[in-house]
Protein backbone atom coordinates (compact mmCIF):
# COMPACT_ATOMS: atom_id res chain seq x y z
CA UNK A 1 0.00 0.00 0.00
CA UNK A 2 2.78 2.43 0.96
CA UNK A 3 4.65 1.53 -2.24
CA UNK A 4 1.65 2.41 -4.41
CA UNK A 5 1.13 5.73 -2.63
CA UNK A 6 4.82 6.58 -3.01
CA UNK A 7 4.69 5.76 -6.74
CA UNK A 8 1.57 7.89 -7.20
CA UNK A 9 3.07 10.85 -5.33
CA UNK A 10 6.31 10.64 -7.34
CA UNK A 11 4.42 10.37 -10.62
CA UNK A 12 2.24 13.40 -9.86
CA UNK A 13 5.27 15.40 -8.68
CA UNK A 14 7.22 14.52 -11.85
CA UNK A 15 4.31 15.52 -14.07
CA UNK A 16 3.89 18.86 -12.29
CA UNK A 17 7.61 19.55 -12.60
CA UNK A 18 7.59 18.77 -16.33
CA UNK A 19 4.51 20.90 -16.97
CA UNK A 20 6.01 23.88 -15.18
CA UNK A 21 9.27 23.63 -17.13
CA UNK A 22 7.61 23.27 -20.54
CA UNK A 23 5.00 25.95 -19.79
CA UNK A 24 7.80 28.54 -19.81
CA UNK A 25 8.48 27.97 -23.51
CA UNK A 26 11.78 27.77 -25.32
CA UNK A 27 14.81 29.69 -24.03
CA UNK A 28 14.97 33.32 -25.18
CA UNK A 29 11.27 33.57 -25.92
CA UNK A 30 9.90 32.22 -29.13
CA UNK A 31 6.33 33.32 -29.15
CA UNK A 32 5.12 36.80 -30.07
CA UNK A 33 5.42 39.19 -27.17
CA UNK A 34 7.61 38.26 -24.26
CA UNK A 35 11.34 38.75 -24.17
CA UNK A 36 12.90 39.38 -27.57
CA UNK A 37 9.54 39.80 -29.29
CA UNK A 38 10.08 36.63 -31.30
CA UNK A 39 11.34 38.63 -34.29
CA UNK A 40 14.84 38.65 -35.64
CA UNK A 41 16.93 38.12 -32.56
CA UNK A 42 18.30 34.72 -31.77
CA UNK A 43 19.41 33.90 -28.26
CA UNK A 44 22.73 35.63 -27.69
CA UNK A 45 22.56 37.11 -31.19
CA UNK A 46 22.26 40.59 -32.57
CA UNK A 47 18.83 42.18 -32.79
CA UNK A 48 17.74 43.14 -36.29
CA UNK A 49 17.68 46.75 -37.46
CA UNK A 50 13.93 47.21 -37.04
CA UNK A 51 14.12 46.07 -33.40
CA UNK A 52 16.94 48.51 -32.68
CA UNK A 53 15.04 51.35 -34.35
CA UNK A 54 11.88 50.50 -32.44
CA UNK A 55 13.75 50.43 -29.13
CA UNK A 56 15.84 53.58 -29.57
CA UNK A 57 13.44 55.82 -31.52
CA UNK A 58 11.95 57.55 -28.49
CA UNK A 59 10.02 60.24 -30.40
CA UNK A 60 8.76 57.74 -33.02
CA UNK A 61 9.98 59.73 -36.06
CA UNK A 62 11.45 56.58 -37.69
CA UNK A 63 15.07 57.76 -37.24
CA UNK A 64 17.60 57.74 -34.39
CA UNK A 65 19.23 61.04 -33.51
CA UNK A 66 22.33 61.44 -31.33
CA UNK A 67 20.30 61.91 -28.13
CA UNK A 68 18.33 58.75 -28.79
CA UNK A 69 21.52 56.85 -29.66
CA UNK A 70 22.91 57.81 -26.26
CA UNK A 71 20.16 55.70 -24.66
CA UNK A 72 21.62 52.52 -26.21
CA UNK A 73 22.54 50.31 -23.24
CA UNK A 74 25.61 48.86 -24.96
CA UNK A 75 26.72 52.28 -26.21
CA UNK A 76 27.61 50.85 -29.63
CA UNK A 77 25.17 52.99 -31.66
CA UNK A 78 26.27 56.17 -29.95
CA UNK A 79 29.96 55.26 -30.26
CA UNK A 80 29.67 54.49 -33.98
CA UNK A 81 27.03 57.11 -34.80
CA UNK A 82 29.10 58.98 -37.39
CA UNK A 83 30.13 55.75 -39.10
CA UNK A 84 26.55 54.41 -39.25
CA UNK A 85 25.14 57.76 -40.49
CA UNK A 86 26.49 57.28 -44.00
CA UNK A 87 24.57 60.16 -45.60
CA UNK A 88 25.72 62.54 -42.84
CA UNK A 89 22.24 63.96 -42.21
CA UNK A 90 22.61 63.76 -38.42
CA UNK A 91 20.21 60.84 -37.96
CA UNK A 92 20.30 57.09 -38.53
CA UNK A 93 17.46 55.60 -40.54
CA UNK A 94 16.43 51.95 -40.96
CA UNK A 95 18.47 51.44 -44.14
CA UNK A 96 21.64 52.79 -42.51
CA UNK A 97 21.07 50.48 -39.53
CA UNK A 98 20.60 47.47 -41.82
CA UNK A 99 23.85 48.22 -43.66
CA UNK A 100 25.74 48.66 -40.38
CA UNK A 101 24.55 45.26 -39.13
CA UNK A 102 25.34 43.42 -42.38
CA UNK A 103 28.69 41.72 -41.74
CA UNK A 104 28.71 40.01 -45.14
CA UNK A 105 29.86 43.15 -46.95
CA UNK A 106 32.94 45.16 -46.02
CA UNK A 107 32.05 48.70 -45.08
CA UNK A 108 33.56 51.55 -46.98
CA UNK A 109 35.54 53.64 -44.54
CA UNK A 110 35.22 57.37 -44.91
CA UNK A 111 38.45 59.22 -44.10
CA UNK A 112 36.40 62.39 -43.63
CA UNK A 113 34.21 60.71 -41.01
CA UNK A 114 37.22 59.31 -39.18
CA UNK A 115 38.74 62.78 -38.92
CA UNK A 116 35.40 64.18 -37.75
CA UNK A 117 35.04 61.48 -35.09
CA UNK A 118 38.65 61.42 -33.83
CA UNK A 119 39.92 65.01 -34.26
CA UNK A 120 39.59 66.42 -30.73
CA UNK A 121 41.38 69.73 -31.30
CA UNK A 122 39.52 70.55 -34.53
CA UNK A 123 42.61 71.15 -36.69
CA UNK A 124 41.48 68.74 -39.42
CA UNK A 125 44.32 66.29 -38.82
CA UNK A 126 44.91 63.43 -36.41
CA UNK A 127 47.90 63.10 -34.14
CA UNK A 128 48.97 59.92 -32.33
CA UNK A 129 47.41 61.03 -29.04
CA UNK A 130 43.98 61.60 -30.63
CA UNK A 131 44.15 58.25 -32.41
CA UNK A 132 45.14 56.42 -29.22
CA UNK A 133 42.51 58.20 -27.11
CA UNK A 134 39.73 57.08 -29.47
CA UNK A 135 41.13 53.52 -29.53
CA UNK A 136 41.54 53.41 -33.30
CA UNK A 137 43.83 50.37 -33.25
CA UNK A 138 44.28 50.06 -37.01
CA UNK A 139 45.37 53.69 -37.27
CA UNK A 140 47.66 53.40 -34.24
CA UNK A 141 49.33 50.27 -35.58
CA UNK A 142 49.91 51.86 -39.00
CA UNK A 143 50.44 55.50 -37.99
CA UNK A 144 53.99 55.80 -39.38
CA UNK A 145 53.01 54.05 -42.62
CA UNK A 146 49.97 56.31 -43.10
CA UNK A 147 51.89 59.52 -42.27
CA UNK A 148 53.62 59.68 -45.66
CA UNK A 149 54.88 63.26 -45.22
CA UNK A 150 56.28 62.45 -41.73
CA UNK A 151 54.77 65.52 -40.08
CA UNK A 152 53.33 63.55 -37.13
CA UNK A 153 49.76 64.25 -38.29
CA UNK A 154 47.38 62.23 -40.46
CA UNK A 155 45.54 64.43 -42.93
CA UNK A 156 42.56 63.66 -45.15
CA UNK A 157 44.62 62.71 -48.20
CA UNK A 158 46.88 60.36 -46.23
CA UNK A 159 43.87 58.61 -44.70
CA UNK A 160 42.12 58.30 -48.07
CA UNK A 161 45.25 56.78 -49.60
CA UNK A 162 45.57 54.31 -46.72
CA UNK A 163 41.97 53.09 -46.88
CA UNK A 164 42.00 52.77 -50.67
CA UNK A 165 45.14 50.61 -50.88
CA UNK A 166 44.85 46.83 -51.07
CA UNK A 167 48.23 46.03 -49.52
CA UNK A 168 47.31 47.00 -45.96
CA UNK A 169 46.52 44.32 -43.34
CA UNK A 170 42.99 42.95 -43.49
CA UNK A 171 40.61 44.55 -41.00
CA UNK A 172 38.79 42.37 -38.54
CA UNK A 173 35.03 42.17 -38.58
CA UNK A 174 33.33 44.35 -36.01
CA UNK A 175 32.00 42.66 -32.91
Beta strands, then each sheet from edge to edge (+ up, - down):
end
